[in-house]
């Protein structure tokens, strides 16, 4: 019997995980920005909206999701996160405006997409069971 731990399951789980980089803002046009990261954007946004996280976003009432990215490769995600964190504010503003020029709250769109994806997965699960 081998005493070497089996990391193959950990590697498989790690490859299937998603990593989210997101930016929050408020309704002020030149207001503060919050750059965050999460393993699950939906639960993290729930935490922000419920006031469970007593952080910069909470104290500045940053509740609008104005930008997000999803990554499946942890190493690339960490590199991207470090890069964006080191950017000056001007670069972050350009990043947001490149995909969200109206500074809309993207959370409703994100929730709708997640709902659609979960419905598709449920349908596939029912098809496999049948």
Phi, psi and omega in degrees: 000133183277139177266359179284127180294148180267108181265002184298322178292321178297318180295318180296315179296321181294324179291332182273346181288158175243148180234131186246132169250131183217158178232130177251151176216183173235194186280350179287132183296326179247030184285181181288160177240150175232122178259120181232170176220151183204156173275336177220107184295323181299311180292325179295320178293323175299319178297316179298314183290330179277351180077021181284335180261111179271077183231190181306316181297321180294311185291334178260006179053050178270105187233007180253122176280107184256348180199144171204155175226150175238138181231147175251341178264114185299316183296317178293323178299311181299319178297317179296316180300314179298318181297311183293324178297330181273354179289149171288164182306319182304318180293321178295321177298317177297321178299312179298311185290340178292329181246343183219070186296335180271357182057040178290156173283116184275355183299314178301320177296317179299315180298320179296318179296317180295322179296317178297316180297318181292326177294320178296317179295321177296319180297317178297320179297320178292323179295320179292323181289333183282000000 
